[in-house]
């Protein structure tokens, strides 16, 4: 069995990397060179497919970044709730043990 750990800084770095990838992909400019050949229409079609693929990858990277940020926040919120419960239970134990010694 392996231990599951959550490294806030690693998750934030991954979210930032995904956001940067989205930005970089979104900034790619493609155009079909005018070849004058009878295959120009096919080339234009393939270039349009590449443009669409880049847009799709950019959107996916944006979604990954947002998902990582949301998961990180949820993990942090849950950790805080657990920390409060653990602190309360420790205080309870401290108070309940008074007078036993």
N, C-alpha and C positions, 0 to 999 in steps of 0.2 A: 504494500500500500504506500502510496506517495503522499506527501504533505502538499496541500494547496496553499500557496502564498500569494499575496497581492502586494506588488511594489508600486506604490503611487507614482513615483518618479518614472518608472519604466512605462507605465500605462500612459502617463502624460506625454512622454516622449513619442510613444507610438501614435497617439492622437495628433500630435503636432506633425509628425512625419506624414501621416495620412492626409492632413489638411494641406501640407506643402505639396504632396503628390497631386492632389486635386487641382491646386492652383497651377502647377507646372503643366499638367495635362490640358487644362483649360486654355492655357496660353499657346498651345501648339497651333500653328497656322499651316494648313495644307491647301494646295491648289493643283489643279491638273495642268501640266504644261501643254500648250497647244502643239500637237504633233503633226497635225495635218494628215494623219493617216486614217484609214478606214476603221481603225480600232479606237478612235478618239472617244466614241460614245461608251465603249466598254471601260476605257481608262477612267472616264468621268464617273461612271457607276462605281468602280472599285474605290476611287478616291472618296466618294460620298460615303461608302461603307466604312472606310478608315476613319473619316471624320466622326461618324456616328459611334464607332467603337471607342474613340478617344473621349467623346462626350459621356458615354456610358461608364467608362472607367473613372472619369472625373467625378461623376455622381456617386459611384460606388465608394470611392475614397472619401468623399464628403460624408457619406452615411457611416462609414467605418469610424471616422473621427468623432462624429456625434455620438455614435453608439459607445465608443470607448469612454468618452467623457461622461456620459450618462451612467454607465456601469461603475465607473470610478466614484462618482458622487453617491450612487446607491450603496456601494460598499462602505464608503466613508460614513454615511448616515447610519447604516446598520452597525458599524463598529462603535460609533458614538453611543447609540442606544444600548448596546451590550456593555459598554464601559460604565454607563450610568447604573445599569442593573447590577453589575459586579460590585461597584462601589457601594451601592445600597445594601447588598447582601453582606459585604464585608463589615459594614457598620452594624448591621443586625447581629452578626456573629460576635463582634467585639462587645456589644452591649449585653448580649445574652450570656456571655461567658464571665461577666463581672461577678465577683463574689464566689467563684468556684475555687479560687486558689488559696 
